[in-house]
Amino acid sequence: MKNPFVFDFSNLRGDFFGGLTAGIVALPLALAFGAQTALGPMSGLYGAIAIAIVAAMFGGTNTQVSGPTAPMTVVSSAIIANALVESGAETVAEALPIILATFFLAGLIEMLFGVIKLGRYIKYIPYPVVSGFMSGIGVIIIITQIFPALGYSAANDQELIAMQMPHAEEVILEEIIREEEADGALKGVMDASVIEETSRRFSEVDQQDIEARAVRLASRSAGGTVGTISNLHRPFSTPGGINWLNLFLALATIAIIYGFKRITTIVPSSLVALIIMTIVAYFFMPGQVPVIGEVQEGLPPFYFGFFSEYFGSGMLLRIIEFAFTLAALGAIDSLLTSVVADNITKTKHDPDQELIGQGLGNMAASFIGGLPGAGATMRTVINVQSGGKTKISGMIAGFFLLLVLLGLSGIVRYIPMGVLAGILITVGIGIIDYKGFRHLRSVPKGDAVVMILVLLLTVFVGLLEAVAIGMVLAAVLFMKKTADSVEEGATSSSLSEFSREKPWADEGDLIQRLGDRVFIKHLEGPLFFGFVSSFQTMVQNLPTVEVVIIRLGRVPYIDQSGLYALEDAIMDMHSRGIAVVFTGMNEQVHDMMERINLIPGLVPYEHCFPTFADARRWLGKRLEEGNLATVSDDQRNSKPAIGENIDEM
């Protein structure tokens, strides 16, 4: 593990402003993510502080800013709800030990992922799985924030509570029977005296206790994605079910977030919305809309020993199951953000070290009652754009939030819940993969099926199940396509290392004449989700040339991940003034590129050749004329022949 106490102060000014800006962006999101769970808004802030500082110090991505994220919050919320049910706790405070034990163990497992070097394998998760998963998370957030935006609370719905009364009585009776079994009162025989004693104890239960249990059951029945959908009619059919002022705050928050971005992006629009709408609610709607309410001021509380009581108990297996889900999601979420950071900084992260840092950050957050988190894409991008270059920037973001906690936590109590709901709805809208949906009809049917299936499983079944099933299905589809390619006589060997490669037989004289001006890349085998990372590495290491010729004659198949990797790489090369030429595409590859407008949108038809010999003749003429970059509209839209002879390519 690298030394976490070695710091690079060469970019201190940029790191300060990058971290400060990222911290400002993180503040409203942290509170909103906390509010989405039963732990409350401050748990989001506690987690944002601990994870930002610790993950930056020990992680493997210099510009990463970490904290609670939408996917991690959705899973955490489910874990909290399950902990309440599994433990039989009546309040979150009673279930807190098992909740924090799960968060701690998730961090430990994530750290172990890094120690045993599993991070390098995350890149093999195919794009349709990631796309469907993230879109599903966005849908979950939007759906679960409908009731908070409307100001509807199942705990105040008397009709729904009355419907839960029989269930509440059943639950209480079952608890009495379990207690009698534990005390040895029941010895396998339900005689009259035992039944009479059980009835007596049940009759002594206070009616208020039954009503309180019914309130909790009503809240749970209307919670989550399925609960929200099944009870969607209740705010409209229940008198006073909609708090119109609360709805106004939520809609106004959404409008400010999207509208303010058109004015300036210097100040985070979510923070502007949070401040403005909190002021409006405080002065013009006092006591009329639900607010965060009382919060603990000053340093967060410290929790120790929360894990010990579950060792050796029946709950441990359930804790491990939920913790593994959270750890796997955190690893995927963080390393996807690390790839984004690499693309915009032209650097290379250490995936295993990043998992160690993220795991330690989540362990630290559990000790102060904070939500677990991961690398946050928006905060990381803003950090880089504002000047952040080293891990100091991520730590500064965390320390800024700590100063806010110490100095302004008393103000947090006045923030309306409708405002936080509005912020979360925009977050949900923002993480849906619209690019993937736009190309749904264009990409291979298998990719589209995987994406839609993973989305539906994420929303209605479970996150880990969605990823697991999506991975298996994507692997099966890939193996089928590879087998089909082999049957057709195409090669399916793995991709070569990206470098200046040994010339093929028909390239020798061209390399001798134009070697300093032309880079030739041989691609062999299917371009699929495992190809993305290698291609990004090639582009980053590309020498200074005028033209890159990509030989595709031995590529039998390209999937959605391969298409998007090529698209990103070509855009990067264009930004550096490098022209791109394709040779030898088969019909499937050519058709896929046309469907997403990679051809002729990025690579004109004039730069696509059926054979390398055609490209060589064109290249020699254009380089001599010095007008390689000039492409007319007629040339761009004039379709060439498609390569057929693989051996010639």
Backbone hydrogen bonds, N-H to C=O, Kabsch-Sander energy under -0.5 kcal/mol:
donor,donor_aa,acceptor,acceptor_aa,energy
6,V,3,N,-1.1
7,F,5,F,-0.6
9,F,7,F,-0.7
12,L,9,F,-1.2
15,D,11,N,-2.8
16,F,12,L,-2.3
17,F,13,R,-2.2
18,G,14,G,-2.5
19,G,15,D,-2.7
20,L,16,F,-2.5
21,T,17,F,-2.4
22,A,18,G,-2.2
23,G,19,G,-2.4
24,I,20,L,-2.1
25,V,21,T,-2.1
26,A,22,A,-2.2
27,L,23,G,-1.5
29,L,25,V,-0.9
30,A,26,A,-3.1
31,L,27,L,-1.9
32,A,28,P,-2.2
33,F,29,L,-3.0
34,G,30,A,-2.2
35,A,31,L,-2.2
36,Q,32,A,-1.2
37,T,33,F,-0.5
37,T,34,G,-1.3
40,G,34,G,-0.9
40,G,37,T,-1.0
43,S,40,G,-1.2
44,G,40,G,-0.7
44,G,41,P,-0.9
45,L,41,P,-1.3
46,Y,42,M,-2.8
47,G,43,S,-2.2
48,A,44,G,-2.2
49,I,45,L,-2.0
50,A,46,Y,-2.2
51,I,47,G,-2.5
52,A,48,A,-1.5
53,I,49,I,-1.8
54,V,50,A,-2.4
55,A,51,I,-2.3
56,A,52,A,-1.1
57,M,53,I,-1.8
58,F,54,V,-2.4
59,G,55,A,-1.9
64,Q,61,T,-1.5
66,S,64,Q,-0.5
67,G,374,A,-2.2
73,T,69,T,-2.5
74,V,70,A,-2.2
75,V,71,P,-2.0
76,S,72,M,-2.6
77,S,73,T,-2.6
78,A,74,V,-1.7
79,I,75,V,-2.4
80,I,76,S,-2.5
81,A,77,S,-2.2
82,N,78,A,-2.4
83,A,79,I,-2.4
84,L,80,I,-1.9
85,V,81,A,-1.5
86,E,82,N,-3.4
87,S,83,A,-2.3
88,G,84,L,-0.7
89,A,84,L,-0.5
95,A,91,T,-1.3
96,L,92,V,-1.0
99,I,95,A,-2.0
100,L,96,L,-2.9
101,A,97,P,-2.1
102,T,98,I,-1.8
103,F,99,I,-2.1
104,F,100,L,-2.7
105,L,101,A,-2.5
106,A,102,T,-2.2
107,G,103,F,-1.9
108,L,104,F,-2.1
109,I,105,L,-2.7
110,E,106,A,-2.4
111,M,107,G,-2.3
112,L,108,L,-2.1
113,F,109,I,-2.0
114,G,110,E,-1.4
115,V,111,M,-2.1
116,I,112,L,-2.6
117,K,114,G,-1.2
118,L,113,F,-3.0
121,Y,118,L,-1.8
122,I,119,G,-1.3
124,Y,121,Y,-1.6
125,I,122,I,-1.9
129,V,126,P,-0.6
130,V,126,P,-1.9
131,S,127,Y,-3.3
132,G,128,P,-2.6
133,F,129,V,-2.3
134,M,130,V,-2.8
135,S,131,S,-2.3
136,G,132,G,-2.1
137,I,133,F,-2.2
138,G,134,M,-2.2
139,V,135,S,-2.3
140,I,136,G,-2.5
141,I,137,I,-2.4
142,I,138,G,-2.2
143,I,139,V,-2.6
144,T,140,I,-2.7
145,Q,141,I,-1.0
145,Q,142,I,-0.6
146,I,143,I,-1.6
149,A,145,Q,-1.9
150,L,146,I,-2.1
151,G,147,F,-1.2
152,Y,147,F,-1.9
156,N,153,S,-1.7
157,D,154,A,-1.2
158,Q,156,N,-1.1
161,I,157,D,-2.4
162,A,158,Q,-2.4
163,M,159,E,-1.8
164,Q,160,L,-1.1
164,Q,161,I,-0.6
165,M,161,I,-0.6
165,M,162,A,-0.8
168,A,164,Q,-2.6
169,E,165,M,-2.3
170,E,166,P,-2.1
171,V,167,H,-2.5
172,I,168,A,-2.3
173,L,169,E,-2.3
174,E,170,E,-2.5
175,E,171,V,-2.0
176,I,172,I,-2.0
177,I,173,L,-2.2
178,R,174,E,-2.3
179,E,175,E,-2.4
180,E,176,I,-2.2
181,E,177,I,-2.2
182,A,178,R,-2.5
183,D,179,E,-2.0
184,G,180,E,-0.5
184,G,181,E,-0.8
185,A,180,E,-2.1
186,L,180,E,-1.0
187,K,185,A,-0.6
191,D,189,V,-1.3
195,I,191,D,-2.3
196,E,192,A,-2.4
197,E,193,S,-2.3
198,T,194,V,-2.6
199,S,195,I,-2.5
200,R,196,E,-2.2
201,R,197,E,-2.4
202,F,198,T,-2.2
203,S,199,S,-2.3
204,E,200,R,-1.1
205,V,202,F,-1.3
209,D,206,D,-0.6
210,I,206,D,-1.6
211,E,207,Q,-2.4
212,A,208,Q,-2.6
213,R,209,D,-2.2
214,A,210,I,-2.2
215,V,211,E,-2.2
216,R,212,A,-1.8
217,L,213,R,-2.3
218,A,214,A,-2.4
219,S,215,V,-2.2
220,R,216,R,-2.2
221,S,217,L,-2.4
222,A,218,A,-1.4
223,G,220,R,-1.3
227,G,223,G,-0.8
228,T,224,G,-1.9
229,I,225,T,-2.3
230,S,226,V,-2.7
231,N,227,G,-1.2
232,L,229,I,-1.2
234,R,231,N,-1.6
236,F,233,H,-0.7
237,S,233,H,-1.5
238,T,234,R,-1.9
241,G,238,T,-2.4
243,N,150,L,-2.8
243,N,241,G,-0.5
244,W,242,I,-0.9
247,L,243,N,-2.4
248,F,244,W,-2.2
249,L,245,L,-2.1
250,A,246,N,-2.1
251,L,247,L,-2.7
252,A,248,F,-2.8
253,T,249,L,-2.2
254,I,250,A,-2.1
255,A,251,L,-2.4
256,I,252,A,-2.5
257,I,253,T,-2.4
258,Y,254,I,-2.1
259,G,255,A,-2.9
260,F,256,I,-3.1
261,K,257,I,-0.7
262,R,259,G,-1.1
263,I,259,G,-0.5
263,I,260,F,-1.0
264,T,260,F,-2.3
272,V,268,P,-1.8
273,A,269,S,-2.5
274,L,270,S,-2.2
275,I,271,L,-2.4
276,I,272,V,-2.6
277,M,273,A,-2.4
278,T,274,L,-1.5
279,I,275,I,-2.1
280,V,276,I,-2.3
281,A,277,M,-2.3
282,Y,278,T,-2.3
283,F,279,I,-2.2
284,F,280,V,-2.5
285,M,281,A,-1.5
288,Q,285,M,-2.0
289,V,285,M,-0.6
292,I,415,I,-2.1
293,G,413,R,-2.3
298,G,405,L,-0.7
303,Y,367,F,-3.1
309,E,305,G,-0.6
310,Y,307,F,-1.9
311,F,307,F,-0.6
311,F,308,S,-1.0
313,S,310,Y,-1.6
316,L,313,S,-1.3
318,R,314,G,-0.5
319,I,315,M,-2.4
320,I,316,L,-2.6
321,E,317,L,-2.2
322,F,318,R,-2.4
323,A,319,I,-2.7
324,F,320,I,-2.6
325,T,321,E,-1.7
326,L,322,F,-2.2
327,A,323,A,-2.7
328,A,324,F,-2.7
329,L,325,T,-2.2
330,G,326,L,-2.5
331,A,327,A,-2.3
332,I,328,A,-2.2
333,D,329,L,-3.0
334,S,330,G,-2.4
335,L,331,A,-2.3
336,L,332,I,-2.0
337,T,333,D,-1.5
338,S,334,S,-2.0
339,V,335,L,-1.8
340,V,336,L,-1.6
341,A,337,T,-2.4
342,D,338,S,-2.3
343,N,339,V,-2.2
344,I,340,V,-1.6
345,T,341,A,-1.7
346,K,342,D,-1.9
347,T,342,D,-0.8
350,D,60,G,-2.1
354,E,350,D,-2.3
355,L,351,P,-1.8
356,I,352,D,-1.7
357,G,353,Q,-2.3
358,Q,354,E,-2.7
359,G,355,L,-2.5
360,L,356,I,-2.3
361,G,357,G,-2.3
362,N,358,Q,-2.3
363,M,359,G,-2.0
364,A,360,L,-2.4
365,A,361,G,-2.2
366,S,362,N,-1.7
367,F,363,M,-1.0
367,F,364,A,-0.6
368,I,364,A,-0.5
368,I,365,A,-1.2
369,G,366,S,-1.0
370,G,365,A,-3.1
371,L,43,S,-2.0
374,A,67,G,-2.5
376,A,65,V,-2.3
377,T,375,G,-0.6
380,T,376,A,-2.3
381,V,377,T,-2.8
382,I,378,M,-2.4
383,N,379,R,-2.0
384,V,380,T,-2.1
385,Q,381,V,-2.7
386,S,382,I,-1.6
387,G,384,V,-1.6
388,G,383,N,-2.9
393,S,390,T,-1.5
394,G,390,T,-0.6
395,M,391,K,-1.7
396,I,392,I,-2.4
397,A,393,S,-1.7
398,G,394,G,-1.4
399,F,395,M,-2.4
400,F,396,I,-2.4
401,L,397,A,-1.7
402,L,398,G,-1.7
403,L,399,F,-2.0
404,V,400,F,-2.0
405,L,401,L,-2.3
406,L,402,L,-2.2
407,G,403,L,-2.2
408,L,404,V,-3.1
409,S,405,L,-0.8
411,I,408,L,-1.6
412,V,408,L,-0.8
413,R,409,S,-0.5
414,Y,411,I,-1.9
415,I,412,V,-1.8
417,M,290,P,-2.4
418,G,290,P,-0.6
420,L,416,P,-1.4
421,A,417,M,-2.2
422,G,418,G,-2.1
423,I,419,V,-2.2
424,L,420,L,-2.4
425,I,421,A,-2.2
426,T,422,G,-1.7
427,V,423,I,-1.8
428,G,424,L,-2.7
429,I,425,I,-2.4
430,G,426,T,-2.2
431,I,427,V,-1.5
432,I,428,G,-0.5
432,I,429,I,-0.8
434,Y,432,I,-1.5
437,F,433,D,-1.5
438,R,434,Y,-2.6
439,H,435,K,-1.5
440,L,437,F,-1.4
442,S,439,H,-0.8
443,V,439,H,-2.4
448,A,444,P,-1.9
449,V,445,K,-2.6
450,V,446,G,-2.3
451,M,447,D,-2.4
452,I,448,A,-2.4
453,L,449,V,-2.7
454,V,450,V,-2.7
455,L,451,M,-2.1
456,L,452,I,-2.4
457,L,453,L,-2.7
458,T,454,V,-2.5
459,V,455,L,-2.1
460,F,456,L,-2.6
461,V,457,L,-2.3
462,G,457,L,-1.9
466,A,462,G,-1.7
467,V,463,L,-2.2
468,A,464,L,-2.6
469,I,465,E,-2.6
470,G,466,A,-2.3
471,M,467,V,-2.6
472,V,468,A,-2.2
473,L,469,I,-2.6
474,A,470,G,-2.6
475,A,471,M,-2.4
476,V,472,V,-2.3
477,L,473,L,-2.5
478,F,474,A,-2.3
479,M,475,A,-2.6
480,K,476,V,-2.1
481,K,477,L,-2.2
482,T,478,F,-2.6
483,A,479,M,-2.5
484,D,480,K,-2.5
485,S,481,K,-2.1
486,V,482,T,-2.1
487,E,483,A,-2.2
488,E,484,D,-1.4
489,G,486,V,-1.7
490,A,485,S,-2.5
499,S,497,E,-0.8
501,E,499,S,-1.1
507,E,504,W,-2.2
508,G,504,W,-0.6
511,I,507,E,-2.5
512,Q,508,G,-2.0
513,R,509,D,-2.0
514,L,510,L,-3.2
515,G,511,I,-1.4
517,R,514,L,-2.0
518,V,514,L,-1.7
519,F,547,V,-2.5
521,K,519,F,-0.5
521,K,549,I,-3.3
522,H,520,I,-0.5
523,L,521,K,-0.6
523,L,551,R,-1.9
524,E,522,H,-0.5
525,G,554,R,-2.8
527,L,557,Y,-2.7
528,F,526,P,-1.0
531,F,528,F,-2.1
532,V,529,F,-0.7
535,F,531,F,-2.1
536,Q,532,V,-2.2
537,T,533,S,-1.9
538,M,534,S,-2.0
539,V,535,F,-2.1
540,Q,536,Q,-2.1
541,N,537,T,-1.7
542,L,539,V,-1.1
545,V,543,P,-0.9
546,E,517,R,-2.3
547,V,517,R,-1.9
548,V,579,A,-2.7
549,I,519,F,-2.7
550,I,548,V,-0.6
550,I,581,V,-3.4
551,R,521,K,-2.8
551,R,549,I,-0.7
552,L,550,I,-0.7
552,L,583,T,-2.9
554,R,523,L,-0.6
555,V,552,L,-1.9
559,D,527,L,-2.3
563,L,559,D,-2.4
564,Y,560,Q,-2.3
565,A,561,S,-2.1
566,L,562,G,-2.4
567,E,563,L,-2.6
568,D,564,Y,-2.5
569,A,565,A,-2.3
570,I,566,L,-2.8
571,M,567,E,-2.2
572,D,568,D,-2.0
573,M,569,A,-2.4
574,H,570,I,-2.8
575,S,571,M,-1.9
576,R,572,D,-0.7
576,R,573,M,-0.8
577,G,574,H,-1.9
578,I,573,M,-2.6
579,A,546,E,-2.7
581,V,548,V,-2.7
582,F,607,H,-2.6
583,T,550,I,-1.8
584,G,609,F,-2.3
590,H,586,N,-2.4
591,D,587,E,-2.7
592,M,588,Q,-2.3
593,M,589,V,-2.0
594,E,590,H,-1.9
595,R,591,D,-2.1
596,I,592,M,-1.3
597,N,594,E,-1.4
598,L,593,M,-2.3
599,I,593,M,-1.5
602,L,598,L,-2.1
603,V,598,L,-2.4
605,Y,636,R,-1.5
607,H,604,P,-1.9
608,C,605,Y,-2.0
609,F,582,F,-2.3
615,A,611,T,-1.5
616,R,612,F,-2.6
617,R,613,A,-2.1
618,W,614,D,-2.3
619,L,615,A,-2.7
620,G,616,R,-2.3
621,K,617,R,-1.8
622,R,618,W,-2.5
623,L,619,L,-2.6
624,E,620,G,-1.5
625,E,621,K,-1.8
626,G,622,R,-1.9
627,N,622,R,-1.0
630,T,627,N,-1.2
631,V,629,A,-0.6
636,R,632,S,-2.6
637,N,633,D,-1.8
638,S,635,Q,-0.9
639,K,637,N,-0.7
643,G,585,M,-0.8
646,I,644,E,-0.9
649,M,645,N,-0.9
649,M,646,I,-0.6
